[in-house]
């Protein structure tokens, strides 16, 4: 994989102090809006999310021997599973589930190290992963619309709140379509800032918490055996662990795109097993301090493509800056003042993009829905996932929603005749990502 344009700073080049700060802030801004939105949605502390994002990225750089310039931010794929397990087990159940999901990454990394990754493509081909990603996005549609339309105080429809949400959505769309360069990479952040400003003039923002907060203040970490005692149940494992299958498939796609952007084959060196293990380490770190699971971010790959600055020192600088932001009471208090309607506005677009990216995966991989096998697999995944189907074994054990849809999709793909051979699957994946490099 050859990079068509010469790098301004290559992977191991160290920038000057001024460059270092500026370029690191660009990466911070690229991930900031989406990373703080996830804890906002699932009821976790945004400061902890920033700290876990930074620590996860540093761990990722360490595991990959400082050879892959990738930033890890909060994962949207885990939103529904976290909300599900929190409903019956509280935040401690969500953290235990995240920890178990991180272990899945480790097991997969070991298998890839020993047997290569063709087996993974057979278990998780696009005809399975694409519909599951659509389920993730559409399954959150009612959450986004509820946040946008309803007054959180009364949980009833509010025209004022919906107006703020639509304004935020409009600004985010305009930025996505018409802005170029770095500004085109951070439409979520710009949309949140614009919506926040609009909401302030509508009297929906209260700065009292910001005034009371300290500049330096540790976030509310949620540590096992300190704040709670983990209590394992199979329900937690079955709900959370299958999600790792989807995020691992997305991870592979990101690595292929990143390899094309930087001009190095990261699948071979340092190896897909290392990058997946690094991602899993990030998920585990987050679970140990009360942060949401993380994943590599396409927004930051976009920053790399635009700036042609591939330095891991810049990525590390962004990680350290995120940690510092997490320890700022003023910053986390300011995040907490963002009205729900503003987050609802950007969520409408974000969750729709997630669903659309699943559809794009099917299109890019030329999935033929004239083939009954493909039609059956995708149809069953979509209806069971979006419909909230549940397999209840007993009062304490059930497989539901996206987890059930993922497992059904994997089983159908493995047992139904007519599966593509490994060579065709690999060729399609590489071709697809070569044609869809971040720009």
Secondary structure as GFF3:
##gff-version 3
##sequence-region A 1 439
A	DSSP	alpha_helix	17	42	.	.	.	ID=ss1
A	DSSP	alpha_helix	46	63	.	.	.	ID=ss2
A	DSSP	beta_strand	72	74	.	.	.	ID=ss3
A	DSSP	alpha_helix	79	115	.	.	.	ID=ss4
A	DSSP	alpha_helix	118	123	.	.	.	ID=ss5
A	DSSP	alpha_helix	126	139	.	.	.	ID=ss6
A	DSSP	alpha_helix	141	149	.	.	.	ID=ss7
A	DSSP	beta_strand	150	151	.	.	.	ID=ss8
A	DSSP	beta_strand	156	157	.	.	.	ID=ss9
A	DSSP	alpha_helix	159	178	.	.	.	ID=ss10
A	DSSP	alpha_helix	182	185	.	.	.	ID=ss11
A	DSSP	alpha_helix	187	201	.	.	.	ID=ss12
A	DSSP	alpha_helix	208	212	.	.	.	ID=ss13
A	DSSP	alpha_helix	234	240	.	.	.	ID=ss14
A	DSSP	alpha_helix	243	262	.	.	.	ID=ss15
A	DSSP	pi_helix	267	271	.	.	.	ID=ss16
A	DSSP	alpha_helix	272	289	.	.	.	ID=ss17
A	DSSP	beta_strand	294	296	.	.	.	ID=ss18
A	DSSP	alpha_helix	298	307	.	.	.	ID=ss19
A	DSSP	alpha_helix	312	326	.	.	.	ID=ss20
A	DSSP	alpha_helix	329	336	.	.	.	ID=ss21
A	DSSP	alpha_helix	340	364	.	.	.	ID=ss22
A	DSSP	alpha_helix	372	387	.	.	.	ID=ss23
A	DSSP	beta_strand	390	394	.	.	.	ID=ss24
A	DSSP	beta_strand	397	400	.	.	.	ID=ss25
A	DSSP	alpha_helix	401	415	.	.	.	ID=ss26
A	DSSP	alpha_helix	422	435	.	.	.	ID=ss27
###
